[in-house]
């Protein structure tokens, strides 16, 4: 669950690149001469909330740390992206799902090769003014899976923002598949090989690095809000409420959320989307609210181990008909691209499960929003109180507390 996982065959014979968990470049499917098919233009599902969306990317440098993965880098550099409720601004461009140079690397080394798919734009306008009419907004951090990137779960991010949250997505440099910095410089994945063992030193180091990244991002945001020296889009600094902060992540990003909370990073509520847990948090547990959402399988031994040590509010929700990557934008992209890739229904189900992708995203959005509404806004959340005929796909594992 910390790596990219099983590749979608889809007639492309994709394989994992040794040591990275990311798929290698694949050969094109055989097609008859003259049988040209244009790439599929992917789209993200629109968020359901009432708010327009704005976004801005920030280049952050933590001068207190050398980069832990590349010794030649004397400073730890990160790219983060702030997503926020905005004033409607139709004249400004929509942000791409992934910036240009990073997208080239992503498409050359992943499932969605450029001859098969065109990456989408998001629903957020770049740099538009924040909506300040309803005051300060809770902040939610997002941490991607190992080898993935800050855009990996944009469909979930946009839903939270559409309902009034500010979401900060973090690229963990050299752990991410690719990160583009200002000027078009792209830093690619550079972690050493590791095993799937819970005590693998590389994985334990990766979690520690990510926790330090998370702490630094919150400190840097606080500094910018206090000092007002570094420009943010108009009004954004006025609505960042860092006293109400949550965090969620997919795979190793979910482990990051748990470990950051255990390490004292000021996060009030965390959510783990199908990620194994590592390090001290497994045996020490947490006293703050924590949500576990899993694929349709009993494949994570760290979850039963931590479950009795989650001493605050807790839920383990299993979404029937899903797989590990159902909690990323592959859940919506792969059904759109399947016919162009030549994928069978069986191959698609092997990768993201048999549950309809649109339904999968819709259920995830509802439960994640309800969770943060409950713990960051104090709103009643009936769907988190037990099984419901409205959501028959969601199983409550281990009861409620």
Rosetta blueprint (number, residue, H / E / L):
1 X L
2 X L
3 X L
4 X L
5 X L
6 X L
7 X L
8 X L
9 X L
10 X L
11 X L
12 X L
13 X L
14 X L
15 X L
16 X E
17 X L
18 X L
19 X L
20 X L
21 X L
22 X L
23 X E
24 X L
25 X L
26 X L
27 X L
28 X L
29 X L
30 X L
31 X L
32 X L
33 X L
34 X L
35 X L
36 X L
37 X L
38 X L
39 X L
40 X E
41 X E
42 X L
43 X L
44 X L
45 X L
46 X L
47 X L
48 X L
49 X L
50 X L
51 X L
52 X E
53 X E
54 X E
55 X E
56 X E
57 X E
58 X E
59 X E
60 X E
61 X E
62 X E
63 X L
64 X L
65 X L
66 X L
67 X L
68 X L
69 X L
70 X L
71 X L
72 X L
73 X L
74 X L
75 X L
76 X E
77 X E
78 X E
79 X E
80 X E
81 X E
82 X E
83 X E
84 X E
85 X E
86 X E
87 X L
88 X L
89 X L
90 X L
91 X L
92 X L
93 X L
94 X E
95 X E
96 X E
97 X L
98 X L
99 X L
100 X H
101 X H
102 X H
103 X H
104 X H
105 X H
106 X H
107 X H
108 X H
109 X L
110 X L
111 X L
112 X L
113 X L
114 X L
115 X L
116 X L
117 X E
118 X E
119 X L
120 X L
121 X E
122 X E
123 X E
124 X E
125 X E
126 X E
127 X L
128 X L
129 X L
130 X E
131 X L
132 X L
133 X L
134 X L
135 X L
136 X L
137 X E
138 X E
139 X E
140 X E
141 X E
142 X E
143 X E
144 X L
145 X L
146 X L
147 X L
148 X L
149 X L
150 X L
151 X L
152 X L
153 X L
154 X H
155 X H
156 X H
157 X H
158 X H
159 X H
160 X H
161 X H
162 X H
163 X L
164 X L
165 X L
166 X E
167 X E
168 X E
169 X E
170 X E
171 X E
172 X L
173 X L
174 X L
175 X L
176 X L
177 X L
178 X E
179 X E
180 X E
181 X E
182 X L
183 X L
184 X L
185 X E
186 X E
187 X E
188 X E
189 X L
190 X L
191 X L
192 X L
193 X L
194 X L
195 X L
196 X L
197 X L
198 X L
199 X L
200 X L
201 X H
202 X H
203 X H
204 X H
205 X H
206 X H
207 X H
208 X H
209 X H
210 X H
211 X H
212 X H
213 X H
214 X H
215 X H
216 X H
217 X H
218 X H
219 X H
220 X H
221 X H
222 X H
223 X H
224 X H
225 X H
226 X H
227 X H
228 X L
229 X L
230 X L
231 X L
232 X L
233 X L
234 X L
235 X L
236 X H
237 X H
238 X H
239 X H
240 X E
241 X E
242 X E
243 X E
244 X E
245 X E
246 X E
247 X E
248 X E
249 X E
250 X E
251 X L
252 X H
253 X H
254 X H
255 X H
256 X H
257 X H
258 X H
259 X H
260 X H
261 X H
262 X H
263 X L
264 X L
265 X L
266 X L
267 X L
268 X L
269 X E
270 X E
271 X E
272 X E
273 X E
274 X L
275 X L
276 X L
277 X L
278 X L
279 X L
280 X H
281 X H
282 X H
283 X H
284 X H
285 X L
286 X E
287 X L
288 X L
289 X E
290 X E
291 X E
292 X E
293 X E
294 X E
295 X L
296 X L
297 X L
298 X L
299 X L
300 X L
301 X H
302 X H
303 X H
304 X H
305 X H
306 X H
307 X H
308 X L
309 X L
310 X E
311 X L
312 X L
313 X L
314 X E
315 X E
316 X E
317 X E
318 X E
319 X E
320 X L
321 X L
322 X L
323 X L
324 X H
325 X H
326 X H
327 X H
328 X L
329 X L
330 X H
331 X H
332 X H
333 X H
334 X H
335 X H
336 X H
337 X H
338 X H
339 X H
340 X H
341 X H
342 X L
343 X L
344 X L
345 X H
346 X H
347 X H
348 X H
349 X H
350 X H
351 X H
352 X H
353 X L
354 X L
355 X L
356 X L
357 X H
358 X H
359 X H
360 X H
361 X H
362 X H
363 X H
364 X H
365 X H
366 X H
367 X H
368 X H
369 X H
370 X H
371 X H
372 X H
373 X H
374 X H
375 X H
376 X H
377 X L
378 X L
379 X L
380 X L
381 X L
382 X H
383 X H
384 X H
385 X L
386 X L
387 X L
388 X L
389 X H
390 X H
391 X H
392 X L
393 X L
394 X E
395 X E
396 X E
397 X L
398 X L
399 X L
400 X L
401 X L
